[in-house]
């Protein structure tokens, strides 16, 4: 049977003890009266089955929304950019910025009962994250070596100072057990697919393919009194309408920012038993972009890429595909991310079909007898962003048809799209949501630098290469003067927006919805919603 809140039983939701924590989701009138309650089950929706549960090697959203409940990080950053220790209870930096020392908690156990030590952290960072993590290719590039001189101490030595290293390099790095993964290919280890062993707030219980993943409270969790919930269930609901209906009827409690259809937000906002939460400056600063495969015979022309960007009306995409819950993008850096965003580039590429036609003619791609110039294929995950990407692709198809380009839509399951785009380079244009914060050195440069033209997740899948871009990113990475860094990142945006290796479509505004019975903190800093501090109450 597919778990729902009702099928899991009212007995699991009643008779709950209380402890103290501010209720972030409660209204201001009731915050003082809301106190966390132990027990109960929270059911949330995913767009489909994860490919696996090793999020140190993938940016698959379904995998992240499950595994973040099972695994731990060194540091954690909340939605307002506040930094707290997760496995690390304290950390220091040497005056020259070349040595970081982390004190690892001594009371942490893996879910199989073995103690977690600094050596586990060192090994997971160097042997999994630094080799395969989508953002580690840039965020850990200046690391020289790591040492674990004792069970509670991790020392990281740098090749050069890197001002973004703490905390931003740790936002998406995850700690997996050395005793499970050592001696194996971490991309193929069977624990990625069944019975994963973590150290986080919830312990893996079961994965029913096509149905759900269930996790139960970790009784040995290293944070006092957490988590509050007895269990969490991730249900797979691929259809957007069914997902929203399940929230409205109480079959599920929560839809994340990745699964909430923008078109449903207005209606849900009118429901008395549902809360819709929006955050504009989440530190990951996600953006929707379509990477262009510069190996394609048409897209290798800069004039063609400029023409496509000019032909697309991004204001229409924001209004219709994102239901107004976004900002028009114009750069590889989010327009919401101050002071890194270069506002001057926003003046480039106003929608102009006639100019786009002239650019295509100049590039040598005239209309044929049928009115078409050429065809290109756009691939994307059909369920991503609650279906907004599919809507955007349909709109873009009509806009490009006006200038003689036949845009062929290629929607896929999320895992299939990720593998095809990032590991096989099987695309003409590949549209998805990408993290661009919390610092350009962490999440922007990785997508454009030459050394990252690799068949790995979250790297330069376009085949784009510019010596000047490489130089600006390299120098800015180690610059300690903030204003000088800002100037360099503004300059690199000038170059990239001239070359247009990607279409920057809209900058995400993060919106989620939950039943009012859900209390506490869910909104986190990056892609991930860790619900260790959430609880549920009946009667709301």
NUSETOR-682357 format. One record per residue (C-alpha): residue in one letter; z, y negated, x. Coordinates in steps of 0.1 Angstrom, whole numbers, plus 5000, padded with zeros to 4 digits. Layout:
% NUSETOR-682357
aZYX ...
This chain:
% NUSETOR-682357
x500050005000 x499249655012 x502549465017 x503149164996 x506348964993 x507049124959 x506249484970 x508649444999 x511449414974 x513849144962 x516749334978 x515449235012 x515548865002 x518948844986 x522648814998 x521848625029 x524248475055 x523948115067 x523947945101 x523147585111 x519647435118 x517747145104 x515247235078 x512047075091 x509947155060 x512647045035 x512346705017 x514446425031 x516646435000 x517646795007 x517646835045 x521346785048 x521947075023 x519547315038 x520947575062 x519147875076 x519648215060 x519548545077 x517348815062 x514248835041 x510548885047 x507748635053 x504148735046 x501248525060 x497548565060 x494948625087 x491148625083 x490948985096 x492049245121 x492749125156 x490649295183 x493849375202 x497249215208 x497049095244 x496748725241 x497048665278 x493348765280 x491848625248 x491848315226 x491148525195 x493048345167 x493948655147 x495448815178 x497348495187 x498848465152 x500348815155 x501148845192 x503048515195 x505748675174 x506048975198 x505748815233 x507448535252 x506448245274 x508048085304 x508147745287 x507547635251 x506147305239 x506647195202 x504246995181 x505646665193 x505246765230 x508946835235 x509547095262 x512047375260 x512747685280 x511648015266 x512148285293 x513148005318 x516547845312 x515947565338 x513347455363 x513047205391 x510247055412 x510446955449 x509946585458 x506446655472 x505346835441 x504447155460 x507247385449 x508547475414 x511647685410 x512447855376 x515648015367 x514848315344 x517348415317 x519448715327 x519948845292 x516348935283 x515249285275 x511849425267 x511549585233 x511849935249 x515249835263 x514349775300 x515549445315 x513049165320 x513249005355 x511548725374 x509348995390 x507849065355 x507148705351 x505548665385 x503448985380 x502248885345 x501248535356 x499448645388 x497948975377 x496948905341 x497048535332 x495648395364 x492748645363 x491848655327 x493548385306 x491148135291 x492947825304 x494547965336 x491247925355 x492047555357 x495747525349 x496747765377 x493847695401 x496147495425 x498747765428 x499047915463 x501448195457 x504448305435 x507648475447 x510548645429 x513248655455 x515748785430 x515848895394 x516548545381 x514448325403 x510748255402 x509248025429 x505747885425 x504147725456 x501147495452 x498147425474 x498347055464 x500246855438 x499046895403 x500746645379 x499746845348 x501347175360 x504647155342 x504747195313 x501047195303 x499947485324 x502347715306 x501347635270 x499047945267 x500448185293 x502148495281 x504448745298 x503549115295 x505649405310 x504849505345 x506149855339 x503549905312 x500549735327 x500849775365 x498050005378 x495849955348 x493049725337 x495049485314 x491949435293 x491849805285 x495449915285 x496250115253 x499349905246 x496949625237 x495949835207 x499050025197 x502850005201 x502849685222 x506049615241 x507149255243 x510349055246 x509848805217 x511648755185 x510049035165 x509349395174 x506049565165 x506449815137 x503049915124 x499349815123 x497349945094 x493749865101 x492149655075 x495449585059 x498349435079 x500549425109 x504349445103 x506949325128 x510749355125 x513649145138 x514449195175 x518249275174 x518449205212 x516648875212 x517848645239 x518248335217 x521548325198 x521248385161 x517448405161 x515248505145 x516548455109 x513948675092 x514249055090 x510549095092 x507248925092 x503949075079 x500448955088 x498049045060 x494349055066 x492548865038 x488948785049 x487848605017 x488948245017 x489348214979 x491448534978 x493648395006 x494348074986 x494948274954 x497448494972 x499348184982 x499348034947 x500548354931 x503248414957 x501748734972 x501848565005 x504048275018 x501948095044 x498348015055 x497947875090 x495747585101 x493047845110 x492948015077 x493347735052 x490047625036 x489847245038 x488347245002 x491647404989 x493947135003 x493646884975 x494347144948 x497247304967 x498746954973 x499246934935 x501147254932 x504947204927 x505747534945 x503547484975 x503847245004 x500947115025 x501746995060 x499446785082 x499846695118 x497346465136 x498446475172 x499346845179 x499346875217 x496447125219 x494146865203 x491747125189 x488047035183 x485047195167 x482147215191 x478947405194 x478247505230 x474547515239 x473047795260 x471247605287 x469447925296 x467447885264 x463847765269 x464347475244 x468047385250 x467647355288 x465847025281 x468346735280 x466046545256 x466146835231 x469946845233 x470146465228 x467746495199 x469846765182 x473046555185 x471246255172 x469846445142 x473246575131 x475246345109 x478846425119 x480346195093 x478746425066 x480246725084 x483746575083 x483346475047 x481846795033 x482647085057 x486146965067 x486946795033 x487746475052 x490646645070 x489346565105 x487946285127 x484346255138 x484046385174 x481946215201 x483246355233 x484646665250 x488046485248 x489546455213 x489346105198 x492946155188 x494046215224 x495145885238 x494745745264 x492346015277 x489645955252 x486945715262 x486245515231 x482945375245 x481245705241 x481845695204 x479045435202 x476545695214 x474345905192 x474545745158 x472745955132 x469045865135 x466446125125 x463445905136 x464945875171 x465546245172 x461946315163 x460746075191 x462946255216 x461546595206 x458046465208 x458746325243 x460146655254 x456846825245 x457947005213 x455546885187 x455547005151 x453347295143 x451047335113 x454147465093 x456147155103 x458347345126 x458947275163 x461047585173 x463947795161 x467447825176 x470248055164 x473847925159 x476648185161 x480148145148 x483048335132 x482548335094 x486248305085 x487248055112 x488747725099 x488947865064 x485147885061 x484547525073 x482347645102 x479947825078 x479747515056 x479047305087 x476247545098 x474647515064 x474747135065 x473447125101 x470547365091 x469347105065 x469746815089 x467846985117 x465147095093 x464446725087 x463346695123 x461447015125 x464047255140 x464747585123 x468447655127 x469048025121 x472648095109 x474348395126 x477948435111 x479948715126 x483448865125 x485748675148 x486148935175 x482349005175 x481548635178 x484048585207 x482648885226 x479048795221 x479448435231 x481948455259 x481448805274 x477748865268 x476348505265 x474348625234 x473748295216 x471647985215 x474347775201 x477947895197 x480247705173 x483947735174 x487347565177 x488447495212 x491647355226 x491047025246 x494746925252 x497446885262 x495746745294 x492046725303 x492846915336 x494147215315 x491747265287 x488647035291 x487447095326 x487447475322 x484547455298 x482247255321 x482947315358 x480347525377 x482847775391 x483747875356 x480348005347 x481848345342 x481648605314 x485348565306 x487048415276 x487348035274 x485147955304 x481847775309 x479547995287 x476847735286 x475647765322 x476147395326 x476347265362 x476746915375 x478046835410 x479246495399 x481246645370 x482746905393 x483746635417 x485346415391 x487346695376 x488446825410 x489646485422 x491346395389 x493246715389 x495246625420 x495446245414 x499146145410 x498345785397 x498045815359 x495745515356 x493345645382 x493245985364 x492445805331 x489545615347 x488145935362 x488346125329 x486645835311 x483845845337 x483346215333 x483046175296 x480145925302 x478346185322 x478946475298 x477946275268 x474746185285 x473946545294 x475146685260 x475747045270 x477647085237 x477746935203 x481146785197 x481346785159 x484846705146 x488346665160 x490746875141 x493646745121 x496047045117 x496847135081 x498747435069 x500247535035 x503347745026 x505347834996 x508447614992 x510647924997 x509747895034 x512047675054 x512547585090 x510047525118 x506647675119 x504447405133 x504347455171 x502547285199 x499547485207 x497447725187 x500347945179 x502847945151 x506048105164 x508248165133 x511448265150 x513247955135 x511847995099 x513748145070 x513148215033 x515048155001 x514548284966 x513948074935 x511547824949 
